[in-house]
Amino acid sequence: MSHLCLGLILALPVPAVAGPEFVARVIAVHEGDRLTIHHQGRKDMVYLAEVDCPELKQPHGKQAKHATAAYIGNRDVVVRNLTQDRQGRITAEIILQDGRLIAHELVKEGLAWVQPRQASDQTLKDMEELARASGKGLWSEPNPTPPWKWKSTKPARQDR
C-alpha cells in the first residue's frame, strides 16, 4: 500500500524542489518569460515570476525571447521561489551565474512589463520606470499593449 501512495505522489505534475533554491539547466526558451528547465531527471515549464514579456507575435516579443535565450539558454541557473500562480502556472525567479535576476535584465532592456498584481519588488518597478522614461525596447512604441490585455483582444481559438 505504501508503494502505491509513493507512486501516486511521484506522479503528480509538481516540480521537485530541493530547498528554497536549486540549480537547473535551461533546456528551452519558448518566449521571453517562459522556459523549460531540467532538474533531478525531470523537465518543467517555468514562467518568470513578477514579469510578463510581449507575446511572440507582439512588437518586441521575438527580441524578448532572443534576449532570454542569450542570457540563459542551455545554461545552468539558480531557481528560487518556485511556486504556482493564480492561473496554475509554475513561476520562479531565475538567477544568472553572476547573481543577477533575468527578470530584472529584461525589464531594464524594455523587454518585459512588471506584473501589476504580482510584483512586490520595488526595485523591479523602478527599473520599469527607467526603461519607460528612456524609451527602451517596448517603451519605444507609442502605446505598448501589455500581453494580458493583448491576449484578451484576440478571438478565442475554435479548435478546442
C-alpha positions as a printed Julia matrix, in Angstrom:
160×3 Matrix{Float64}:
   0.0    0.0     0.0
   2.76   2.48    0.87
   4.43   1.87   -2.51
   1.15   2.78   -4.23
   0.89   6.05   -2.29
   4.5    6.93   -3.02
   3.92   6.18   -6.71
   0.9    8.46   -6.78
   2.81  11.27   -5.08
   5.71  10.94   -7.51
   3.3   11.01  -10.46
   1.89  14.43   -9.54
   2.89  17.19  -12.02
   4.54  19.4    -9.39
   8.26  20.12   -9.73
  10.63  18.52   -7.28
  12.17  21.28   -5.2
  15.41  20.78   -3.32
  15.06  23.52   -0.73
  14.29  27.17   -1.5
  16.94  27.34   -4.26
  18.3   24.75   -6.64
  20.38  24.59   -9.8
  18.68  23.59  -13.05
  19.62  23.54  -16.73
  17.55  25.68  -19.09
  16.85  23.34  -22.0
  14.41  25.52  -23.97
  13.31  29.15  -24.14
   9.79  29.35  -25.58
   9.1   33.06  -25.01
  10.88  35.79  -23.13
   9.22  34.77  -19.88
   8.58  31.04  -20.47
  11.18  28.31  -20.44
  11.73  24.63  -19.75
  14.18  23.58  -17.09
  15.72  20.19  -16.36
  16.27  19.28  -12.73
  16.57  15.96  -10.9
  15.74  13.97  -14.01
  12.56  15.86  -14.9
  11.53  18.71  -17.17
   9.29  21.55  -16.02
   7.78  24.54  -17.82
   8.5   27.66  -15.76
   7.36  31.27  -16.14
   9.45  34.15  -14.83
   7.92  35.49  -11.63
   6.61  39.07  -11.44
   7.13  39.95  -15.13
   5.35  39.43  -18.42
   7.17  39.63  -21.75
   5.42  40.52  -25.0
   3.9   37.56  -26.81
   5.93  36.36  -29.81
   3.5   38.0   -32.26
   3.59  41.33  -30.41
   6.2   44.02  -31.08
   9.41  43.1   -29.23
   8.18  39.57  -28.45
  10.86  37.85  -30.53
  13.51  40.19  -29.14
  12.47  39.23  -25.6
  12.75  35.54  -26.46
  16.18  36.04  -28.06
  17.43  38.07  -25.09
  16.32  35.4   -22.62
  17.93  32.69  -24.74
  21.17  34.69  -24.9
  21.23  35.07  -21.1
  20.2   31.56  -20.02
  19.65  29.24  -22.99
  21.31  25.85  -22.44
  22.93  27.11  -19.23
  22.74  26.21  -15.57
  20.81  28.73  -13.49
  19.65  29.02   -9.9
  15.9   28.64   -9.49
  14.41  30.38   -6.45
  10.89  30.7    -5.02
   9.32  28.08   -7.26
   5.55  28.41   -6.79
   2.26  28.05   -8.59
   0.47  31.28   -9.54
  -3.26  32.05   -9.69
  -3.51  30.68  -13.24
  -1.91  27.4   -12.16
   1.4   28.15  -13.9
   4.71  27.32  -12.25
   6.66  30.55  -11.64
  10.13  31.19  -10.26
  12.93  33.68  -10.02
  15.75  32.68  -12.35
  19.19  33.81  -11.27
  22.12  34.15  -13.66
  25.51  32.74  -12.69
  26.7   36.25  -11.79
  23.8   36.73   -9.35
  21.57  38.95  -11.49
  17.89  38.1   -11.98
  16.9   37.51  -15.6
  13.59  39.29  -14.95
  15.46  42.43  -13.89
  17.6   42.35  -17.02
  14.56  42.0   -19.29
  12.73  44.86  -17.56
  15.83  47.11  -17.76
  16.09  46.4   -21.5
  12.41  47.25  -22.03
  11.55  43.66  -22.95
   9.12  42.92  -20.1
   6.37  44.53  -18.1
   6.22  44.22  -14.35
   3.09  42.25  -13.43
   0.91  44.84  -11.7
  -0.83  42.47   -9.27
   2.06  40.12   -8.6
   5.15  42.29   -8.25
   6.25  43.14   -4.75
   9.78  44.14   -5.74
  10.01  47.96   -5.73
  13.41  47.76   -7.45
  11.74  45.98  -10.35
   9.06  48.67  -10.59
  11.77  51.36  -10.55
  13.63  49.57  -13.35
  10.46  49.58  -15.45
  10.03  53.31  -14.88
  13.62  53.96  -16.0
  13.19  51.82  -19.14
   9.9   53.6   -19.9
  11.44  57.05  -19.38
  14.37  56.23  -21.68
  12.16  54.68  -24.39
  13.93  51.3   -24.35
  12.53  48.26  -26.13
   8.75  48.04  -25.97
   8.67  51.55  -24.5
   9.82  52.87  -27.9
   6.27  52.1   -29.11
   3.69  54.9   -28.78
   1.21  52.77  -26.81
   2.61  49.34  -25.98
  -0.09  46.82  -25.12
   0.7   44.51  -22.21
   0.32  40.82  -23.1
  -2.51  40.29  -20.59
  -4.56  42.92  -22.46
  -3.34  41.84  -25.92
  -4.45  38.24  -25.31
  -7.9   39.37  -24.19
  -8.47  41.18  -27.52
  -7.66  38.11  -29.62
 -10.56  35.87  -30.7
 -10.72  32.56  -28.85
  -9.33  29.61  -30.73
 -12.07  27.44  -32.2
 -10.03  24.22  -32.37
 -10.5   23.29  -28.71
